[in-house]
Amino acid sequence: MSDIIQLLPDPIANQIAAGEVIQRPASVIKELVENAIDAQSSLVQVIVKDAGKTLIQVIDNGIGMSETDARLSFERHATSKIRKAEDLFSINTMGFRGEALASIAAVAQVAMKTRRAEDDVAVCIQVADSKVVSQELCQAPKGTSFSVKNLFYNVPARRNFLKSDTVEFRHIVSEFIQIVLAHPAIHFSLHHNGKEIYHLPKGNLRQRIIGILGKKYNERLVPVEEVTDTISIHGYVGKPEFARKKRGSQYFFVNNRFIKSPYLNHAIRSAYNELISNDMHPFYVLFIDIDPTQIDINVHPTKQEIKFEDERIVYNYLKVATRHALGKHQITPTLDFDAEQGLSFNKNNLSSGFGAKNSPERPIQSPSFPQSTQGTNKKNWEKLYSGLEKILPILDPEGTSIHVEREESEESTGLPTPATQQMSFTEQSTLEEAKTEHRGPFQIHNIYIANQIKSGLVLIHQRRAHERILFEKYAQAFQGGEMLTQKELFPDTVTLPTDDAILMKAMIPELQLLGFQIEDFGNNAFIIHGIPADMDMNPTQAIRTLLNQYRDNLELELDHRENIARSMASSAAVKVGDALTDKEMKELINLLFACEMPYASPTGKKTIVKLKLDDLARQFD
C-alpha cells in the first residue's frame, strides 16, 4: 500500500488558516487596523463598500515597510512582533502571530502600497489566492495602504454564508468601536459607500466615548481610577439609572486589547448589587493594565480571550474599584427592594389600549388584523376552552362578543356547527347574550390573566401574549397588511448616535410598512412625521425603545424583518405590572386565540399554562 500522508500545498493551507482568522469582512478590518496601530500611526482611515464584500481599504500614516519587508509580510508566520518563544509572554503589540496578511491574501485580492519616511518611492504589491501577481515601485505618501477586494471570491461557500449588508456592516462597526475606544490618541475615520460614518479626532477617553455613543453619555459616566503595585484600572462605568435590561456597550480592555470575559463581567455586575435589579446590566468601558508576563493572550486566533495568572485577584480589584467609584460619586440605590420586583411601569409606554389608565371610559384601540386572521383559529379556542362551566364572553377586534360554552349539545354549546357557521359573530353573540350569565377573567399580580375552565384553571402571561399578538400583526403588515398612521401635528426630530443612525437607515423601509413615517434628515438626524396609530407613545421615545430592542436582538442574527417585528412587539406590548380592565383582558384573550401560534411568545416562551383540578388537589395532600 502506498503512502497516503502528504503536505498540503501552501494555497490550501493558507485557506484553512484563513478560516480561523478571517470569518467575515469585520475580521479583515480588525487585523488591518491593528497592524496600523502597531505601525505607530496617528491617523487611520477605514473605507468599505457593500459592507466590505466588494472593498475594504485601510490607510495609515505609520512607519511603513521596506521592499523586502513588504514582500515577506504576506508569508505565513512572518512577523516583526516576536523573535523567540519567551516573547509570547511579554507581548505589547496588537498582532504577533504573523497570520493575518497571509490569511487575507488567501481569500481575497489584495493590493498594498507602503513607504517609509526615509524612502523616496513606495512599494506596490498585488497578491491574489496567496500568489504575488505583481511587485513594483510607485508613488505614495508615508505609511501603508491596504486594498482588499472581493472577499472570499475563491471560496464561494464561505461567501454564501455572509449575512446581509446591514448585518455585516453592523459587525464592522462593532469591531471598529472596540478598537477606537482603546486608542483615543489616534484619529480614526470610517466611510461606507461614500459616506463618512465616524470622524473621531484624537482626544481623551471621555471625548472618544461621547464621539461614538453620543453626547447623552456625558452625564452617564462615572470615572474609575485605581492603581496598585500589581494592576492598574481606569475608565468609566455608567450610573445605575442608565442600566439596561440586556447586555450592550460593555467593554473590557487588557493592555489596550479588547477581551470578552463573562467572569470579569460578573465582577462589575456584583459591584452594582442593591443599585440595580437582577435583570439589568450596567454600561462600562474599563482598562486593565497588567504585567504582560501575568497573562497569556495566545489562546485564540481572534485574541479576544486571554488567561490570567490569578483571575480571582483581577476579579476582586475590578469589583472594589467599581464600588469605590460609585461610592465616591455618591451613587445611592435607586430601587426599593422591599417592593415586589418587576411591577414598575410607564403608563405612556402602552400599545393597543391595554393598561392605559388615562380615562376609565377611553375607547379600546384594538390591533387591526387582516380579515383572513379574525375568527379563523376557533380550533385554538375549542382545544383549550372546551368544557367551560360558564360562558366566557370575549370581544373581537370590532367590539362584538364571541362565546365559547362547554360541550353538552348542539343546542347549548354556542360553538359553531355546520348549521350555525354561516351566522355572523354579531348574530351569535346576540343569541348568547339573551340566555347567558357572564363571568370575566381576572388578573394575578398584574402579570397573569386567570380564567376558570371545567378541568381547572388557565393562566395567560399578559405581556408574552400581547407580544405574540403584535408580532403576528406586524409580520402580516410586511406581507401587505394595512397599517394606520397617526400623523404628528408638529413632527419630532431625533438625533441618534452614529451606530443607531446606521441601524435606523436600514430599518426605514420596513418601518414605513408598519405605520411609521420617518425621513432621513442627514447628519444622524431623523424627522418623525407619524407613528403607528395604536402606539400610545412619544415618537422619539418609540424610536429609541425600538432601536434598543433591535440592537439587543442582533446577536440572534434573525432575519431583518423578523428582528423588526420582534422589536416592535417587545417595545409596544403591555408591560408586566400594568392593570387591565375586564374588557381589555377579554380582548387580549380573543386576539391571542386568533393568532396562528397562540401558545408561545415570539421568543418561544410559554404564553399559556393550564392547571388541572387534579394537580391543584394534590397540592393539598
C-alpha positions, 0 to 999 in steps of 0.5 A: 500500500502506498503512502497516503500522508502528504503536505498540503500545498501552501494555497490550501493551507493558507485557506484553512488558516484563513478560516480561523482568522478571517470569518467575515469582512469585520475580521479583515478590518480588525487585523488591518487596523491593528497592524496600523496601530502597531505601525505607530500611526496617528491617523487611520482611515477605514473605507468599505463598500457593500459592507466590505464584500466588494472593498475594504481599504485601510490607510495609515500614516505609520512607519511603513515597510521596506521592499523586502519587508513588504514582500515577506509580510504576506508569508505565513508566520512572518512577523516583526512582533516576536523573535523567540518563544519567551516573547509570547509572554511579554507581548505589547503589540496588537498582532504577533502571530504573523497570520493575518496578511497571509490569511487575507491574501488567501481569500481575497485580492489584495493590493498594498502600497507602503513607504517609509519616511526615509524612502523616496518611492513606495512599494506596490504589491498585488497578491491574489489566492496567496500568489504575488501577481505583481511587485513594483515601485510607485508613488505614495505618501508615508505609511501603508495602504491596504486594498482588499477586494472581493472577499472570499471570491475563491471560496464561494461557500464561505461567501454564501454564508455572509449575512446581509449588508446591514448585518455585516456592516453592523459587525464592522462597526462593532469591531471598529468601536472596540478598537477606537475606544482603546486608542483615543490618541489616534484619529480614526475615520470610517466611510461606507459607500461614500459616506463618512460614518465616524470622524473621531479626532484624537482626544481623551477617553471621555471625548472618544466615548461621547464621539461614538455613543453620543453626547447623552453619555456625558452625564452617564459616566462615572470615572474609575481610577485605581492603581496598585503595585500589581494592576492598574484600572481606569475608565468609566462605568455608567450610573445605575439609572442608565442600566439596561435590561440586556447586555450592550456597550460593555467593554473590557480592555487588557493592555489596550486589547479588547477581551470578552470575559463573562467572569470579569463581567460578573465582577462589575455586575456584583459591584452594582448589587442593591443599585440595580435589579437582577435583570439589568446590566450596567454600561462600562468601558474599563482598562486593565493594565497588567504585567504582560508576563501575568497573562497569556493572550495566545489562546485564540486566533481572534485574541479576544480571550486571554488567561490570567495568572490569578483571575480571582485577584483581577476579579476582586480589584475590578469589583472594589474599584467599581464600588469605590467609584460609585461610592465616591460619586455618591451613587445611592440605590435607586430601587426599593427592594422591599417592593415586589420586583418587576411591577414598575411601569410607564403608563405612556409606554402602552400599545393597543389600549391595554393598561392605559389608565388615562380615562376609565371610559377611553375607547379600546384601540384594538390591533387591526388584523387582516380579515383572513386572521379574525375568527379563523383559529376557533380550533385554538379556542375549542382545544383549550376552552372546551368544557367551560362551566360558564360562558366566557364572553370575549370581544373581537377586534370590532367590539362584538362578543364571541362565546365559547360554552362547554360541550353538552349539545348542539343546542347549548354549546354556542360553538359553531356547527355546520348549521350555525357557521354561516351566522355572523359573530354579531348574530351569535353573540346576540343569541348568547347574550339573551340566555347567558350569565357572564363571568370575566377573567381576572388578573394575578399580580398584574402579570397573569390573566386567570380564567376558570375552565371545567378541568381547572384553571388557565393562566395567560402571561399578559405581556408574552401574549400581547407580544405574540399578538403584535408580532403576528400583526406586524409580520402580516403588515410586511406581507401587505397588511394595512397599517394606520398612521397617526400623523404628528401635528408638529413632527419630532426630530431625533438625533441618534448616535452614529451606530443607531443612525446606521441601524435606523437607515436600514430599518426605514423601509420596513418601518414605513410598512408598519405605520411609521413615517420617518425621513432621513434628515442627514447628519444622524438626524431623523424627522418623525412625521407619524407613528403607528396609530395604536402606539400610545407613545412619544415618537422619539421615545418609540424610536429609541425603545425600538432601536434598543430592542433591535440592537439587543436582538442582533446577536440572534442574527434573525432575519431583518424583518423578523428582528423588526417585528420582534422589536416592535412587539417587545417595545409596544406590548403591555408591560408586566405590572400594568392593570387591565380592565375586564374588557381589555383582558377579554380582548387580549384573550380573543386576539391571542386565540386568533393568532396562528401560534397562540401558545408561545411568545415570539421568543418561544416562551410559554404564553399559556399554562393550564392547571388541572383540578387534579394537580391543584388537589394534590397540592393539598395532600 
